[in-house]
């Protein structure tokens, strides 16, 4: 079975001062503290969430 593509998402800026919806999106991605990273499957749903908070996160390919 083919291995699914993974991406690494890192929280670069705090969600304080942004909308509740953006803060909930960060929590949905599993990002709670600045500087922490999560490795997630590269799916359209995850890409959509990242797009909503792209000004707060950094994205790179995971090995």
C-alpha positions, -999 to +999 in steps of 0.1 A: +000+000+000+013+034-009+024+056+020+004+088+025+021+121+021+029+139+053+034+176+061+049+193+091+030+223+104+047+246+129+029+274+149+050+306+143+027+332+159+002+331+187-035+331+179-042+357+206-060+387+191-074+367+162-109+354+157-124+325+177-127+306+145-090+309+137-081+299+173-103+268+170-087+260+137-053+260+154-066+237+181-081+214+154-046+212+138-032+202+172-012+234+176-013+249+211+021+266+218+043+287+196+072+268+182+055+234+185+050+213+154+027+185+142+031+160+114-002+156+096-015+138+066-017+160+035-054+160+028-077+186+013-093+191+047-060+198+065-049+220+036-081+241+040-075+245+077-039+256+070-051+281+044-073+298+070-044+303+094-015+306+069-004+339+085+002+320+118+019+288+107+048+275+086+044+243+065+070+220+051+072+185+038+078+158+064+102+129+057 
